[in-house]
Amino acid sequence: MSFRALLSSQVDKTYTHEVVELDDSRLPAGDVTIDVDYSSLNYKDGLVLTGRGRLVKEYPHVGGIDLAGTVTESGSPRWKAGQQVLLTGFRVGEIWWGGYASKARVKGEWLCAVPNGISTRQTMAIGTAGFTAMLAIDQLEQAGMRPGQGPVLVTGASGGVGSTAVHLLSRLGYEVVASTGRAAERRDELVRFGATEVIERDSIADVPERPLLSERWAGVVDAVGGSTLSHVLAELKYGAGVAACGLAGGDKITSTVIPFLLRGNNLFGIDSVMRPVEGRQEVWQRAASTMDLAMLDAMTTEIGLADLPAAAETILQGQVAGRWVVNVNR
Ligand SMILES: NC(=O)c1ccc[n+]([C@@H]2O[C@H](COP(=O)([O-])OP(=O)(O)OC[C@H]3O[C@@H](n4cnc5c(N)ncnc54)[C@H](OP(=O)(O)O)[C@@H]3O)[C@@H](O)[C@H]2O)c1
């Protein structure tokens, strides 16, 4: 038996990728084997495919941090053949062969069921990005964020985490302000996904000279980090928080403790990768049930395995809009 995969190889600092047919004996030693339908493209997949970040320890490698498909064999008491499952995180696609293949073998303890009411393709349209956006919103809500308190900001709004966060927040009744570096090109789409206002990335990208600016945001889902995160920390309303999800704009922040001391603000870290499996299913179900599936489909672009090397460059240049799913049989 064999399967199709995008096999990545490394020679010195050169990374090459080829769509190949591999024997099943090449699969890693997990307890659940899956016929994969779809994977997706995330910022981290861009890093893995280009070798940036040195996330992969051994080559040849199969990337793809997300996957969804059907169980074909299982030695895990939690799963049986025929069940539709998904996997995000746990460093699959980095230190374990991932979703850029028509078969995957993984640990049953890493899997969730495909949420009720959505397809494997829609599951991957949500993917790590949408799961992270849902975790961020859950975290802000646990800290008291509610609709009606004022605008909630989403940074990097055209990207995967950003566009899913805009849509989820809007469906949950929030007033959503979308910050993007591509306002001219992306404004109409972002409004369609649920943004009430679209602002230019540059307008919130400078490190403020004063520790506090006018109170503006009832919450922030931040995919950008860097000076943008430094800026928005000074603009939070009293008691509001930022969910820091990403670093597309940089990993260094410059701030003071003043917003935390005088406005009771919070900075929450969001990690989707090693998030314990307990509670993941509920987060997935909430994301799937909250999304307007027609809108999710509208924010989805489908590519094939051979398209991935070029797509990796596109996402690292900040040029991917919405979510790109990978049809591993295409
Ligand atoms: N914490 C976690 O568990 C977790 C999970 C998923 C992703 N992430 C991180 O979250 C970030 C977004 O991931 P993604 O998959 O959504 O990537 P993505 O689709 O590429 O989205 C990133 C967006 O950030 C904006 N951006 C890009 N370069 C920028 C720059 N130099 N300065 C300011 N803004 C910039 C762009 O949006 P605009 O064009 O609209 O400005 C871009 O679309 C990444 O850093 C990723 O590593 C973390």
The ligand as an ORCA input file, in Angstrom:
! r2SCAN-3c Opt
* xyz 0 1
  N      -0.273     31.173     19.195
  C      -0.621     30.205     18.383
  O      -0.921     29.093     18.794
  C      -0.692     30.537     16.929
  C      -1.535     29.825     16.084
  C      -1.654     30.224     14.755
  C      -0.874     31.282     14.308
  N      -0.031     31.905     15.150
  C       0.755     33.056     14.719
  O      -0.173     34.077     14.364
  C       0.358     34.836     13.278
  C      -0.629     34.791     12.123
  O      -0.713     33.485     11.606
  P      -1.592     33.203     10.293
  O      -1.448     31.758     10.015
  O      -2.910     33.846     10.434
  O      -0.711     34.009      9.209
  P      -1.206     34.920      7.988
  O      -2.377     34.308      7.328
  O       0.006     35.195      7.161
  O      -1.678     36.272      8.707
  C      -0.764     37.214      9.204
  C      -1.263     38.610      8.863
  O      -0.476     39.555      9.593
  C      -0.333     40.752      8.842
  N       1.097     41.013      8.649
  C       1.981     40.297      7.910
  N       3.216     40.857      7.976
  C       3.091     41.935      8.780
  C       4.012     42.928      9.230
  N       5.301     42.907      8.865
  N       3.548     43.891     10.053
  C       2.258     43.931     10.440
  N       1.342     43.031     10.024
  C       1.754     42.039      9.216
  C      -1.020     40.487      7.503
  O      -2.364     40.971      7.612
  P      -2.839     42.344      6.917
  O      -2.383     42.259      5.498
  O      -4.303     42.334      7.099
  O      -2.157     43.454      7.666
  C      -1.056     38.979      7.405
  O      -2.094     38.541      6.586
  C       1.726     34.230     12.974
  O       2.733     34.926     13.661
  C       1.609     32.813     13.510
  O       2.853     32.259     13.835
  C       0.081     31.550     16.450
*
